[in-house]
Amino acid sequence: MIGCIGGTHIKIIKPSMDEHLFYNRKGYFSRNAMIICDGDMKIRAVDARYPGSSHDSFVWNVSSARQYFLRKYESGDRTSKLLTDC
């Protein structure tokens, strides 16, 4: 698979608990969403579990998508590529 991966912040209202976790570097409350799409612009994965203060690299490092691509690589697949902006 050849695709693109990116993180985006989804704006939310101020949460009543742990508000500091949801305040992002852009100055508002959010969830950090990681989205992967393929070469046909079809969305293949979305992960929006983490608060806005989470860095994109953290979201990637704990994702099941990372584990999937790592297993493919370790089994010999060298054809999968993801383009990112980091």
TANORMO-V869003 format. One record per pair of residues at least 12 apart in sequence whose C-alpha atoms are under 10 Angstrom apart, sorted by sequence separation. I is the first residue (numbers start at 1). J is the second residue. D is the distance in whole Angstrom. If there is no record, write none. Layout:
BEGIN
i: <I:I>
j: <J:J>
d: <D:D>
END
This chain:
BEGIN
i: <11:34:35:47:69:11:33:34:35:47:69:14:15:33:34:9:13:14:15:32:33:34:12:13:14:31:32:33:34:47:9:11:12:13:31:32:33:46:47:10:11:12:30:31:32:33:45:47:9:10:11:12:31:32:33:45:46:9:10:11:30:31:32:45:9:10:11:30:31:32:33:44:8:9:10:29:30:31:32:34:8:9:10:29:30:31:32:33:34:8:9:28:29:30:32:7:8:9:27:28:34:35:7:8:26:33:34:6:7:8:24:25:26:32:33:6:7:22:23:24:25:5:6:7:21:22:23:24:25:34:36:57:5:6:21:22:23:24:25:56:4:5:6:20:21:22:23:24:34:4:5:19:20:21:22:3:4:5:18:19:20:21:3:4:19:2:3:4:1:2:3:1:2:3:4:1:2:3:5:10:3:4:5:7:9:12:3:4:5:6:7:8:12:3:5:7:10:11:9:10:9:38:39:8:9:38:37:36:37:9:36:7:8:36:7:6:7:7:7:6:5:1:1:6:1:2:3:4:5:6:7:1:2:3:4:5:6:7:1:2:3:4:5:6:7:1:2:3:4:5:6:1:2:3:4:5>
j: <23:46:47:59:81:24:46:47:48:60:82:28:29:47:48:24:28:29:30:47:48:49:28:29:30:47:48:49:50:63:26:28:29:30:48:49:50:63:64:28:29:30:48:49:50:51:63:65:28:29:30:31:50:51:52:64:65:29:30:31:50:51:52:65:30:31:32:51:52:53:54:65:30:31:32:51:52:53:54:56:31:32:33:52:53:54:55:56:57:32:33:52:53:54:56:32:33:34:52:53:59:60:33:34:52:59:60:33:34:35:51:52:53:59:60:34:35:50:51:52:53:34:35:36:50:51:52:53:54:63:65:86:35:36:51:52:53:54:55:86:35:36:37:51:52:53:54:55:65:36:37:51:52:53:54:36:37:38:51:52:53:54:37:38:53:37:38:39:37:38:39:38:39:40:41:39:40:41:43:48:42:43:44:46:48:51:43:44:45:46:47:48:52:44:46:48:51:52:51:52:52:81:82:52:53:82:82:82:83:56:83:55:56:84:56:56:57:59:60:60:60:69:77:82:78:79:80:81:82:83:84:79:80:81:82:83:84:85:80:81:82:83:84:85:86:81:82:83:84:85:86:82:83:84:85:86>
d: <10:6:7:8:9:10:7:5:9:9:9:8:8:5:6:8:9:6:9:8:4:9:8:6:8:10:6:7:9:8:9:7:6:8:6:7:7:10:9:10:6:5:10:7:6:9:10:9:9:8:4:7:6:6:9:9:9:9:5:7:9:4:5:7:6:5:9:6:4:8:10:9:9:6:6:8:5:8:7:7:8:5:7:7:8:8:8:8:10:6:6:8:9:10:7:7:5:9:10:10:7:10:5:7:9:8:7:8:4:8:8:8:10:8:10:6:6:8:8:5:7:7:6:9:9:5:6:5:10:9:9:9:6:7:6:5:6:8:10:9:8:4:9:9:7:6:9:9:10:6:7:9:9:5:8:7:5:9:10:10:8:8:5:6:10:9:4:8:10:6:5:7:6:8:9:8:9:8:10:9:9:10:10:10:9:10:9:10:9:10:9:9:9:9:10:9:10:9:9:8:7:10:10:9:10:9:9:8:10:10:10:9:9:10:6:8:9:9:9:9:9:10:10:10:10:8:8:8:6:9:9:7:6:6:5:6:6:9:5:5:5:5:5:7:10:6:6:6:6:8:9:8:8:9:9:10>
END
